[in-house]
Amino acid sequence: MKKWWNEIRRIERYLLKQAWNGKSQQAFARRLHNDPALRARVEQQSLAYDAIRWYGRRKIRMEIKKVHRRIITDRPDGLLSRQIRQIFPGENPR
């Protein structure tokens, strides 16, 4: 593989806290401590991962709201809506 791709994979393993052998992990930690450019790349990659996670969670929340609307709001007397109300009797669906 290309050198830049290997570097991205090393940073990814570091950020995801995946297991490395002891020597590789120590060598990367030393490089991270001594190389400001590497620290900047690690920070940028970390921010990218955070943005991806945030977007994924936002998309999932939108899907959940859509399903809720179809099941509960659009069909309050439907079979599934009644079953859900039986499971959660004190809850008032919105």
Secondary structure, DSSP 8 states (H G I E B T S, - for coil): --HHHHHHHHHHHHHTT----HHHHHHHHHHHHH-HHHHHHHHHHHHHHHHHHHHHHHHHHHHHHHHHIIIIIS-TTSHHHHHHHHHSTT----
